[in-house]
Amino acid sequence: QVQLVESGGGLVQPGGSLRLSCAASGSIFSIYPMGWYRQAPGKQRELVADITSGGNTNYADSVKGRFTISRDNAKKTMYLQMNSLKPEDTAVYYCNLKSIYREYWGQGTQVTVSS
């Protein structure tokens, strides 16, 4: 019913910017809350930011003021604009969608922040 496809990851220098996208298909996208999670080597997966169907947002303290989550319901796409990137932001970033029955996950996209 729901498929999530992520893009936009890559290698960036400290202080740089990157924009991640998550495109949804096969579902009624606009009714579901969504979020971005990340997992670094040796660490547990953690919530980065989430957003309701109406556009209300929430951020982890570690990314407040640097990252911006948004969604375009007409395009069935969620975004994560990442500015002032730090080496500790290096992780695999995952798109998440919560329905009333279960959660759905994207395949993940690698973000590496390094000189």
Secondary structure by P-SEA (a helix, b strand, c coil): cbbbbbcccccccccbbbbbbbbbccccccccccbbbbbcccccccccccccccccccccccccccbbbbbcccccbbbbbbcccccccccbbbbbbbcccccccccbbbbbbcc
